[in-house]
Amino acid sequence: MFAGLEPLLARWRLTHRLPWMRPAPTAPSLHGALRPNQELDRAMLLAECPAPDNLVWQDDHLLFTSGKRVLLLDSLHQESAEPEEILHFDGEITALAAAEDGSLAVALGAAGIVIVGGAHDGKTITSLGGRKLIAPTALAFSGAETLFVCVGSDLHAIGDWQRDLRERRASGSVWRLSLGSGAALCLASDLGYPSGLLLHDGRIAVSEAWRYRLLDLPVHDLPVHERAAPRVLLDDLPGHPGRLSPAPDGGAWLAVFASRTSAARCNAYGLAVHLDRDFTPTRSLHSRADGTRHGVTSCLEIRGELILACKTGNALVSADLAGELAT
């Protein structure tokens, strides 16, 4: 007696698809600059430590995070070196940025952002625009007074990022914060987990992880009649894009921390992509499924070497760009 329901159910499925019913995204074919290789697995191991992340360069030293610690690495040429702990916090560090005055901005998830050193030493930011900070994912200074902040989600903590992905959330935002006055300006909202940012040519590039793309935003407030949707710089990436860092040639490096998948669990993979000034991919370094340098969340080019934090691979590695990958 239920035979007549099937056509109705089929029509309902076509017109009322829920997020979990939609077809899984398919990864674009990897060719040209994104052709798979094994460069990450061939890279020199700089250090082994749990979940390295958040690479920054300050005072001629490499700083990075591991859980609740900020570590310093003296040499970029010594294999399997022992990093030195310089800071320790009560909670896990989710983002890190260095300013020109020697200060650091340290994001501690829902505990907020703390400034260490400089004129604003000890300042703590726990909300932006009246919204409590839940998931700060990336930070960048402009001078020592202005801090840009990516908030991945207004709903889920960073430890619940897979849930945020599974639910197809888009509650992320990007902010400009004046450390002196505390004034915060929202530059973009309703984003699918923004995870990286880079200041360039008076604007800001932002990686939108759940939508596999990079966006272009203004760094200043615009009159209402001049505001528009963010411009897409690069679309249809082969995985979830993470942090961005400047390249000495005027381009950028993009960390891709997981491949595109059909479920919230992400396939093991590692990828770093070089982008030219127009944000077009020119080359890439991979650790394939059978490799071990997976979960590239942060990369930084220093003196012809590309330093990469392989978070799920528990490894900090260095790839020589002077060989076939050189410009």
N, C-alpha and C positions, 0 to 999 in steps of 0.2 A: 504493500500500500504506500510505500515511500518512493516508488519509482519516479513519480513526478517531481520530486525534490531535487534530483541531481542537476537538471538544467538550471534551476534557480540558484543552487549552490555554486555551480560553475560560473554563472554570471556575476554572483556576489564576489567570488574570489578575484575576478578580473577587475572589478571596479572598487574594491575595498581592501587592497593589499596592505597588510600590516608590515612594518619593517622587517620582521623575522620571516615573512613569506616571500620577500623579494628575492630575485635571483642573486646569487653571490657575484661580486665583482670579479671580472676576469683580468688577470695581469696582462698588460700590453707586452708584445713580443720584445725581447731584449736583443737589440741589434745596434750597429754603429758604435756610438760612444758608450752604450750600455751593454755591450756584448759581454757575457760572463767570462770571468778569468779566475785565477787563483792568487791574485796579488796579495790579498790580506793574509792568507795562510803562509805565504813566503816571506812576509814582513818580519823584521827583527823584534823579538820579545824584549821590551824595555823593562816591564815589571809585571809580576803576577799579584793580584789583590782582588778581594771580593767586589764585584760590580763597580768597576771604575767608570767615572762619568765626569761631565762638566769641565772640559779642558779650558784653561785660560793661561795667558802669558803675562807675567808681571815681574818687573825688575830683573829681567834676563833669567827668569826661572819659570819652569813649567809647574803650574798648580792644577790639581784635579781632586775630585771627591771620591770617597769610598764609604758608603753608608753614612755614618755620623761624623766622618773625619774629612778635613782638608789636608791633602798631602802635597809635599814638594819633591820634585825630582831634579837633582843637580845636573846630571849629565844625560844628554840625548843620544850618546854614542856607546854607553856601557850597557851590555846585555844583562838582563835579569838583575837590575839594580834594586836597592832597597830604598823605597821612598821614605821621607821624613815627615812625621805628623807635625803640623803647625797649629791646627785648630781642632777642637772637638766639641760637639754639640749634643744636646739631649735627644734630639730627633734626627731623622734621616734628612740629609741635604738633597733638595730636589732641583736646585739651580744655583749658579754661581756666576758672578761678573766682577771684573776688575776695572777700577777707575784710574785716570791718569795721575791722581794725587796719591796713589798707593792704597786707597781703601778698597774693600771688598763688599759686595752685596751677596748675602747668603740667604737663599730661600729654604725654609724648613717646613714645607707643606702647609698644613692648616695652622701651624704655629706662627706663620707670617714670614717676613723678611727682616733680617737684621743687618745693619751696617757696621763693619769692623774697620777701624782706622779712619783717618781723615777728619774733616771738620764735622762730620755727622756720626762720629763713632758712638756706638751704643743705641742709635735710633732704631726703633722697631716699627714695622708697618704691618698691621693685622687686618686692615680693610682698605678697599679702594672704592671711592665714590659711594660710601655707605654700605658696600657689599663686603661681607666677611671673606677674607682670602681662604680658599679651600685647596686649590691645586695650582700654585705657581710653577710653571714648567720651564721658563726661560727668562733671562735678564740681560739687559745691555745698558751700559752707561753712555750718555752724551755729555762729555765733560765730567765734572765731579758733582754737579748739582741736579742733573736730570737722569732719571732711571726709567727705562722702558720695561714693561712687565707683560709676559704672556701668562694668561690664566687658562689652563686646559679645560676646566669644567667648574661650574657653579654648583654642581650636584654631587660629584663623586671625588673623593680624595685620590691622590696620584696612585696609591696602592690598588685602587679599584678601576684602573684605566681600562682593563679588559671588559668590565661591566659597562663602562661608558661607551665603548666601541660596540658591544653586543646590542645595546639599546639604541644605537644610532643617534646619540645625543649631539646637540649643537648648542651648548651653553657656554662656550669658551669666549674669551675676550682679550683685547690688547689695550694697554694703558700707558699713558705718559704721566710720570709722577715727578713733582718738584720736591726734592728732599728738604729744601729750606722752608717753604710755606706749607707743605703737605698737600697742596692742591693736586688732584688727580683728574685726568681727562681720558675718557674712554674713546679710543680711536676706531675700534671695531668690536662688534658683539655678534652673538649667534653663530659662532664659528665652531667647526668640528675639530676640537682639541688642538688649538695652536700650540706648537711645541718648539719653535725656534724663531729667532728674529735677527735681522741684520740691518744696520743703518747704512744707506747708500744714496749718494747724490741728493741729499736733502729729503729722502723718503725712507720707508722701512719695508723690508721684505719679511714676510711671515710664512712659516710652513704650517699648513693646515692638515694634520695627520690623517683624520678620518676621511677626508675628501681627496687625498693623494695629490696635493697641489701646493704651489707657492702663490701668495697674494702680495699685492703692492698697496701700501697705505701711505697717506701723508703723515708727517710727524707733527703737524700743527693743526689746530682747530680751523675748520672752514665755515664760512657762512652757510646757513641752511640751504640756500639756493645753489650752492656749489658742491654740496655733498653728493656722492654717488656710491654705488656698490664698489667694493674693492676690485681692482683690476687683477686678472689672473696672469701671473708671470710665466708659470709652467704648470701644465696639467697632465693628468693621466700617468703619474709616476708609478714605477713598478712595485712600490711598497709604501709604508707609512713614513713620511719624512719627519725627521727630528730637528736637531739644532743646525744652525747656519753659522759659518765663520768666514771672515774675509780671506781672499787669496791675494798674494802680492801683485798679481797681474791685473788687479782691478775686478776680478770675478769673485767667485765664492765657492766654498766647499759645503756640501749638504750631506748630513748623516741620514741614512735610511735604516731605521732600527728593526723593522720586520717586513716580511713580504706580504702581499695581498692574499687574504684567505677568505674562506667561506664561513668561518665561525670566529668567535672571539679569541680562540687560541691562535697564536701566530706561529707560522712555520719558522724553523731555525734558518737564519740567513744573516749575512753581513754585507753592507754596501755603503760606499762613499762615492759621491759624484762631484766632479768639478764642473762648475758653470762659468761661462764667460760673462762679459759685462752685460749682455742681453739676457742672461739667465738661460742660455742654451747649453745643454750638456755637451762637454767636449771629451771627457774621459771618465773612467770609473775604476774602482778597485772592489773586488768581490771576495767573499768567503762563501762558497756554495754549501748546499745542504750536507755534503759529506765532510765539510771543513769544521773548524773549531772557533774561528774568530767571528762569532755571531753577536747580534744585538749592538750594532754600531750606533751609539747615541750622540757622540761628539767627536769631531775631528778638527785639527788645527795644523796649518802649514807653517813651519818654522825653518828658515834657512835651507830650503830644498828638501826637507823631510816632512812627510805627512804623519802626524801623530794621531792615533786613533784609539778611542776608548771602546773596547768590545765588552759591553756590560754583562751580557749573558755568557760570554766566553771567559770572564774574569781575567782579562789580559789588556795591558797597555802596550801597543805595538808601534813601530816606526817603519814607514815605507819610504825608500829612496826614490824621489821623483826625478832624479837626474838621468835615469836610464830611458827605456822606451816610452815611459809615461810622461817624460818631460815635454814642455811646450815646444 
